[in-house]
């Protein structure tokens, strides 16, 4: 079983910054992709950013130039630095990690962390 623990959400004013963290634990043999998704009220969950392999990154158009995803392989951790936050960034943010564990593949989700951008 691979578990993810997220932290770093909260309330921030427009233009502010937050940094989300997600750490994976369990019998992990390797990680193929790490990413962040978000879901706003009444909307579907959407990809925010992800890292595939060593350093190939994808970002949603709405966050390009404002958000940066990074990973720490030694800690099996992924981070999302969010700058110049806007009210439309308000959502529950979920960490997702995909890889190989003892016994086969895994595709795990974090519990979600609330990000609220409001004055």
Short mmCIF file of the C-alpha atoms (twelve columns), coordinates in Angstrom:
data_MODEL
# 
_entry.id   MODEL 
# 
loop_
_atom_site.group_PDB 
_atom_site.id 
_atom_site.type_symbol 
_atom_site.label_atom_id 
_atom_site.label_alt_id 
_atom_site.label_comp_id 
_atom_site.label_asym_id 
_atom_site.label_seq_id 
_atom_site.Cartn_x 
_atom_site.Cartn_y 
_atom_site.Cartn_z 
_atom_site.pdbx_PDB_model_num 
ATOM 1   C CA . UNK A 1   0.000   0.000  0.000   1 
ATOM 2   C CA . UNK A 2   1.345   3.418  -0.970  1 
ATOM 3   C CA . UNK A 3   0.114   6.349  1.076   1 
ATOM 4   C CA . UNK A 4   0.345   10.041 0.284   1 
ATOM 5   C CA . UNK A 5   0.338   12.824 2.856   1 
ATOM 6   C CA . UNK A 6   -0.291  16.367 1.690   1 
ATOM 7   C CA . UNK A 7   0.289   19.659 3.441   1 
ATOM 8   C CA . UNK A 8   0.530   23.364 2.727   1 
ATOM 9   C CA . UNK A 9   -2.968  24.502 1.818   1 
ATOM 10  C CA . UNK A 10  -4.713  27.452 3.386   1 
ATOM 11  C CA . UNK A 11  -6.206  30.896 2.909   1 
ATOM 12  C CA . UNK A 12  -4.226  33.485 0.974   1 
ATOM 13  C CA . UNK A 13  -4.980  36.876 -0.539  1 
ATOM 14  C CA . UNK A 14  -4.958  37.389 -4.304  1 
ATOM 15  C CA . UNK A 15  -1.391  37.820 -5.497  1 
ATOM 16  C CA . UNK A 16  -0.029  35.734 -2.651  1 
ATOM 17  C CA . UNK A 17  1.886   32.469 -2.634  1 
ATOM 18  C CA . UNK A 18  1.530   28.999 -1.182  1 
ATOM 19  C CA . UNK A 19  3.652   25.866 -1.373  1 
ATOM 20  C CA . UNK A 20  2.026   22.449 -1.353  1 
ATOM 21  C CA . UNK A 21  3.933   19.333 -0.341  1 
ATOM 22  C CA . UNK A 22  3.171   15.664 -0.828  1 
ATOM 23  C CA . UNK A 23  5.195   12.735 0.485   1 
ATOM 24  C CA . UNK A 24  4.709   9.126  -0.583  1 
ATOM 25  C CA . UNK A 25  5.444   6.209  1.700   1 
ATOM 26  C CA . UNK A 26  5.222   2.437  1.400   1 
ATOM 27  C CA . UNK A 27  6.923   -0.323 -0.537  1 
ATOM 28  C CA . UNK A 28  7.847   1.844  -3.493  1 
ATOM 29  C CA . UNK A 29  10.239  0.450  -6.084  1 
ATOM 30  C CA . UNK A 30  10.059  3.353  -8.491  1 
ATOM 31  C CA . UNK A 31  7.984   6.407  -9.389  1 
ATOM 32  C CA . UNK A 32  6.933   7.145  -12.970 1 
ATOM 33  C CA . UNK A 33  4.919   10.306 -12.516 1 
ATOM 34  C CA . UNK A 34  3.979   12.762 -9.785  1 
ATOM 35  C CA . UNK A 35  1.392   15.440 -10.150 1 
ATOM 36  C CA . UNK A 36  -1.139  17.838 -8.719  1 
ATOM 37  C CA . UNK A 37  -4.810  18.047 -9.641  1 
ATOM 38  C CA . UNK A 38  -7.529  20.318 -8.347  1 
ATOM 39  C CA . UNK A 39  -11.283 20.321 -8.080  1 
ATOM 40  C CA . UNK A 40  -13.362 23.427 -7.543  1 
ATOM 41  C CA . UNK A 41  -16.991 23.270 -6.348  1 
ATOM 42  C CA . UNK A 42  -19.272 22.152 -9.162  1 
ATOM 43  C CA . UNK A 43  -16.383 21.401 -11.499 1 
ATOM 44  C CA . UNK A 44  -14.524 18.288 -12.571 1 
ATOM 45  C CA . UNK A 45  -11.085 17.446 -11.276 1 
ATOM 46  C CA . UNK A 46  -8.395  18.866 -13.573 1 
ATOM 47  C CA . UNK A 47  -4.673  18.499 -14.004 1 
ATOM 48  C CA . UNK A 48  -2.662  21.398 -12.611 1 
ATOM 49  C CA . UNK A 49  0.903   20.163 -13.126 1 
ATOM 50  C CA . UNK A 50  2.845   16.927 -13.295 1 
ATOM 51  C CA . UNK A 51  6.353   15.572 -13.631 1 
ATOM 52  C CA . UNK A 52  6.851   12.495 -15.809 1 
ATOM 53  C CA . UNK A 53  10.092  10.589 -15.464 1 
ATOM 54  C CA . UNK A 54  13.115  12.569 -14.365 1 
ATOM 55  C CA . UNK A 55  12.157  16.071 -15.414 1 
ATOM 56  C CA . UNK A 56  9.456   16.275 -18.106 1 
ATOM 57  C CA . UNK A 57  6.761   18.638 -16.889 1 
ATOM 58  C CA . UNK A 58  3.246   19.543 -17.990 1 
ATOM 59  C CA . UNK A 59  1.202   22.501 -16.771 1 
ATOM 60  C CA . UNK A 60  -2.372  23.584 -17.255 1 
ATOM 61  C CA . UNK A 61  -2.472  26.716 -19.412 1 
ATOM 62  C CA . UNK A 62  -4.169  28.604 -16.600 1 
ATOM 63  C CA . UNK A 63  -1.169  28.201 -14.252 1 
ATOM 64  C CA . UNK A 64  1.785   28.456 -16.641 1 
ATOM 65  C CA . UNK A 65  4.266   31.049 -15.467 1 
ATOM 66  C CA . UNK A 66  2.740   31.154 -11.962 1 
ATOM 67  C CA . UNK A 67  3.065   27.590 -10.615 1 
ATOM 68  C CA . UNK A 68  6.169   25.411 -10.468 1 
ATOM 69  C CA . UNK A 69  6.223   21.677 -9.778  1 
ATOM 70  C CA . UNK A 70  9.311   19.973 -8.397  1 
ATOM 71  C CA . UNK A 71  10.248  16.654 -6.824  1 
ATOM 72  C CA . UNK A 72  12.690  15.245 -4.321  1 
ATOM 73  C CA . UNK A 73  13.495  11.680 -5.328  1 
ATOM 74  C CA . UNK A 74  15.243  10.876 -2.069  1 
ATOM 75  C CA . UNK A 75  12.093  11.722 -0.133  1 
ATOM 76  C CA . UNK A 76  9.555   10.450 -2.693  1 
ATOM 77  C CA . UNK A 77  8.071   13.923 -2.464  1 
ATOM 78  C CA . UNK A 78  6.525   16.377 -4.880  1 
ATOM 79  C CA . UNK A 79  5.952   20.086 -4.372  1 
ATOM 80  C CA . UNK A 80  3.836   22.764 -5.996  1 
ATOM 81  C CA . UNK A 81  4.984   26.358 -5.606  1 
ATOM 82  C CA . UNK A 82  2.037   28.608 -6.376  1 
ATOM 83  C CA . UNK A 83  2.690   32.309 -6.955  1 
ATOM 84  C CA . UNK A 84  0.465   35.177 -8.060  1 
ATOM 85  C CA . UNK A 85  -2.571  33.287 -6.848  1 
ATOM 86  C CA . UNK A 86  -5.982  34.250 -8.182  1 
ATOM 87  C CA . UNK A 87  -9.477  33.668 -6.781  1 
ATOM 88  C CA . UNK A 88  -10.076 31.178 -9.596  1 
ATOM 89  C CA . UNK A 89  -7.279  29.017 -8.175  1 
ATOM 90  C CA . UNK A 90  -9.534  28.249 -5.213  1 
ATOM 91  C CA . UNK A 91  -10.063 24.486 -5.068  1 
ATOM 92  C CA . UNK A 92  -9.175  21.296 -3.269  1 
ATOM 93  C CA . UNK A 93  -5.744  20.229 -4.494  1 
ATOM 94  C CA . UNK A 94  -4.913  16.536 -4.760  1 
ATOM 95  C CA . UNK A 95  -1.536  14.906 -5.105  1 
ATOM 96  C CA . UNK A 96  -1.208  11.904 -7.434  1 
ATOM 97  C CA . UNK A 97  1.702   9.491  -7.656  1 
ATOM 98  C CA . UNK A 98  2.053   6.581  -10.090 1 
ATOM 99  C CA . UNK A 99  4.757   3.967  -10.092 1 
ATOM 100 C CA . UNK A 100 5.859   0.495  -9.177  1 
ATOM 101 C CA . UNK A 101 5.594   -1.115 -5.758  1 
ATOM 102 C CA . UNK A 102 6.255   -4.537 -4.369  1 
ATOM 103 C CA . UNK A 103 3.631   -6.654 -6.046  1 
ATOM 104 C CA . UNK A 104 2.877   -4.444 -9.032  1 
ATOM 105 C CA . UNK A 105 1.854   -0.989 -10.166 1 
ATOM 106 C CA . UNK A 106 0.238   1.694  -8.048  1 
ATOM 107 C CA . UNK A 107 -1.771  4.849  -8.696  1 
ATOM 108 C CA . UNK A 108 -2.322  6.689  -5.416  1 
ATOM 109 C CA . UNK A 109 -4.127  9.887  -4.434  1 
ATOM 110 C CA . UNK A 110 -3.695  12.156 -1.471  1 
ATOM 111 C CA . UNK A 111 -6.536  13.193 0.793   1 
ATOM 112 C CA . UNK A 112 -6.721  16.692 -0.678  1 
ATOM 113 C CA . UNK A 113 -5.818  20.077 0.749   1 
ATOM 114 C CA . UNK A 114 -7.984  23.186 0.488   1 
ATOM 115 C CA . UNK A 115 -6.563  26.281 -1.166  1 
ATOM 116 C CA . UNK A 116 -8.688  29.414 -0.853  1 
ATOM 117 C CA . UNK A 117 -7.700  32.658 -2.552  1 
ATOM 118 C CA . UNK A 118 -9.753  35.534 -1.248  1 
ATOM 119 C CA . UNK A 119 -9.428  39.055 0.085   1 
# 
